[in-house]
């Protein structure tokens, strides 16, 4: 691969973003890794560090202009920056949810809109959006985070239809639980309620354990690098056996069975209410 290919990776200071930046640099890209606090991004061979806060339009504009002024083009944008809010949806304030969406969804939109003009002018490029298994199912006590990832999935699907004819590819990467700092970088919902305390504690204990024992983030970097080399990659790219299995079950398993499985996975012991068939009014007899 020619060294002139340029990639921007947001949220590259640790975990999945760091892995993606490293793998793209190893395959020949000139990589610009971004972080809100650049000092936290340890030196990586072939990765140039830029400050970026995806919540701020001026920061996004300055970052992309810096890359374009330096290189003249962007071949790949990897939207990876994000964090989670852990807790019940009723326990999460609108302000907290809005801030989460400003990073996980609107930040992704800002970055994509900033690079698309240069990609359209060259009729070439790729936008890689890092989603999650939470992009197609909603784990209990991760509902607002899952909502942001569902939004990323819908946005990416539409974007692929729109920019594909212009020579721009869109990839949606869906990792399962991965050994990252998501738990440390997450926020707890700011309005805890006693009614949710037991189930929340059980679910968050499972989430932390699954993160600690999750897949290596290196797998995400490897798959993205390989997918960018593919002639015609699929839109949705699950990463890991767990993600592939859950996607299959999500669409094939009966809804009630899938719900029971999710509750079991997250140690929610209380059953859902029984399904009561609705009476059908057949009109006068």
Helices and strands as residue ranges (DSSP letters): E 6-9, H 15-26, E 30-35, G 38-40, E 47-51, H 57-71, E 76-79, E 85-86, H 94-101, I 102-106, H 107-122, E 125-130, G 133-135, H 143-164, E 168-175, H 182-185, E 187-188, G 194-196, H 197-212, H 218-229, E 236-239, H 241-252, H 255-265
